[in-house]
Amino acid sequence: MKSRERWEKQPVVGIEVFANDVVVNRRSFSKGNGQKSKRGEIMEFSEKARKRLAFIASNTEIEFQSMITLTYPDDYPTDGKTAKRHLYRFLAWVREQFTGVNYLWWMEFQKRGAPHFHILIDKQPAHNGKRWPGFQLDVALVWNDIVKGGHDHILAGTRSERLRSPEGARHYCVWYAQKRGQKAVPPLYRNVGRFFGYSKPVKPEAKFTLRCDWEQLKALLGDWDYIPDNEQDLYKVLFNTAGTVAINAVQCAMVLDYSTA
């Protein structure tokens, strides 16, 4: 039996409440002989990985202020290890520009098969003694040098934009992660590796946890439209339910066993 199916059969024992979403905890179970299965080559941006990206973007405490997009010239790598080396070199440069910067990046493929990267950062040049147009030019020159592009790529290879609000950045990332359509790796691309990554402080932390069973959880969710008919059909992450649960938890305090995260 697959781990997901076994997880669904375990009873609900509690929840973790994050900034926007709620994570359901079930009774733990043994995952077999303890040996890790060998991971095959990644062939697409899986639904599980996309949901994880959406969860991180929706619940992080980091307030992103800028977004950078990096693309390749006509000559682009078809090996993920090379592309990631380029990305990590660029991120090292970003860290040099902004002390204590936090970031969230994700990768997708253009129709021609070339990878490109989106990077959210929690800094703006105006807050670091630099004018915005100068930063945009610096980004273009640095990335162009990393990927060995030409003059035309300096003009077209990057995009740097200030974000109107942290919520806008999160919504864009969540929209991208949940966007329908296959996010498959091009046939000739190898060693794709991770589709997204982030600096350590971006990882969401639960606001609080609650011990509860299935019936108590239904009471906490109130009139939420997506409550399933039975416990087995309950998803692990309940998106955009944190506010509802927090309000209803006050009314259910007498029957719930609280514990802080």
N, C-alpha and C positions, 0 to 999 in steps of 0.2 A: 504494500500500500504506500502511495506517495506521501511525503511529509505533509503537504497541503491537506490531503484528504484526512490524514490522521489528526492534524491540528483541528479541523472542523468538527471532529467527533468528540473532542475534549470539552468539558463544561467551562463556561465563562467563570472566571474567578476575580476579575477586576478590570480596571481601565486606567490608562495614563492620559491625562488631559494636557494638550499642548496649546500653543497660541491660537490655532484655528481648528485643529483636528483632534480626534480621539482615537487612541490605539487600544484595541481589545486584547486582553490577556486571557489565555486559557490555561487549564491545568497542564503542567509540563508532562512530556512523555519521552520515552527512550527513542533515540533515532537510529537504533540498530547496533552494529558492532563497534561504533565509535570511529571507524575508519572513514576518512574523507574520500569522496568519489573524485576521480580525475575530471577536471573541468575541460570540456571541449572548446574548440575555437568559437569565439563569439561571431554569430552570423547576422545579428540584428539587434537593434535597440529594443530589448524585450519589454513586454508590458510590466513585468515586475520592476525592472530598472526605471522605466518611465514613471511609475507610481512613486518610487523612492525619490526621484528627482522632484516631483511635484510636492511631495510631503516636506522635503527639506526647504524648498523655496517658500512654501506656505507657512511654515512654522519657525523659521530661523528668527533670532532676535536681531540679527544684523540688518541695518538699514542701508541698502544699496543706493548709490547716487549716480553711478555712471555705467555705461555699457560699451564694450569694445567688441567689434566683429573683425575677425582675421580670415582672409581668404588667400588662396594660392594663385600664382600665375599659371600660364599654360602648362608649364612643366611642374607637376606636383607629385609628391611621394605616393606610392601605392603600398607602403609598409607603415603600419600604425606606429611602430617603434620610432621611425624617423619623424613622423608628424608630432608625436608626443615630445620628442627631444626639442623640436622647434617651439612647441607650446611652453614647455618648462623653461626654456631660455628666455622667452618673452615674459613669463610670470616672474622670473628672477629680476628682470629689468623693472617691472612694475613695483616689486618690493623695494628696490633701490630708490624709486621715486617717492614712495609713500611709506613712511615708517608705520608699522603696525597695520598695514592694509589687509583687509579680508576680501575674499573673492569666491565666486561660484562660477564654474565654467562647464559648458557642455558642447558636444560635437555633433554635427550632422553632415550629410553628404549632399553635394549639389548634383544636378541631373547628369553632369559630365563625369561624375565619379570622384571628384575632388573633395577632400574633407575641408570643413571650415569650422571655426570656433567662435562661440559667443562667451564673453566674460563679463560678469557683473562685479563691480568693485564698490566699496563703501567710502570712496574718496572722490573729491573733485579737485582739479588743478587750482581753481580759484582759492581753495582753502590751504594751498601748499605753496603760495608765493609764485604761481605760474599762471599765465593767461591761457584760456582755453584753446585758441587757435594754435598757440605754440605747442601745446600738449598733443593736439591732433597731428601736427606735422611730425613731432618726435615719435609718436606711435607708428606712423607710416614709414618713417626712415628706419626705425629699429626692426620692424617686422620685415621690411624689404631686404635689409641686410641679412637677416636670419635665413630667409628662404631664397636668397640670391635672385631676387627679381630684377626687373629693369626699370627704366624711367617711368614707363606707363603704369607699372604696378605700384609705384609710390603714390600715384593719384587715385588708383582704383582698388588697391589691395586691402584697405582697412576702412573701418567706420568707427568713429568715437562720438558718443552722444551723451549729453547730460539728461538725467531722468527727472521727470517732473515730481515724482514722489516714490518713496520706497515701496508703496503698495503697487504702483504701476510696474515696477521691476518684478515683483513677485507674481503678479497676475500674468505678465508676459511669459515668464518661465513656466508657470503652471499650465498656461494655454499651450505652449510648445510641447511640454511633456505629455499632455493629454490629447494632442492633435491626432486625428485619425489618419490612417494610411500607414503602409508598411515602411518602417525605418530600417531597411535591409542594408547590409554591407555590400558594396559593389563586388561583382564576381572576381575581379583581379586584385582586390585589396586584401592584405594579410595582416595578422597580428594587430587587429583593431584595438584590443584592450578596452579600458573603461570608456564609457560614453560621457561621463561627467565626473567632476571632482570639486573639492572645496577646501578652503583653509579650515583648520580645526574649530575655531570659534563659531563657524557657520552652523555646525551641527546643532539641531534643535534639542532643547532640554524640556522635560515635562514640567508644567506648572505645579501639578499635584497629581497624586494617584488615589484611586478609590477601590476598595475591595467590594465587589458586588457580584451577584449571580445574574442569570439571564433575565429573570422577572424584574429585578431591581434596575437593571440596565434599561429595560423598556420604559420603566417609569421615568428614568433620567432623560431619555430621549423624547419624552412627551409626544407631541403630535408630528414629529419628524416624518416626512413623506416616504422615506426609504427604509423604514423598519421592516425586516423580512418576516415571513410568517413563522419561521422556526429558528432555533438557535444555530442549527448547522449551516444555514444560509447566510449567517452574519459575516461580513467582511472584517478583516483585521484592522483596517484603517477606515474610520467613519469621517469623511471629509466635511468640513465646515459645521461641525456639531459641538465644538468646545463651548461656545457661548450658551447654547441651549442647555447643555449638561451642567455647566457651572451654576446657572440660575435654578434649575430644578434640583440640584444637589443640596441647596439650602433648605428646600422644602422636604427633602428626603433624609435629612441629617440624622434623624432619630433611628433609622433602620440601616444606615450605612456605616461601615467601619473605615474611618479615614486613616490615611498614612501619607506623609509628605514624601515627595520624590527625592 
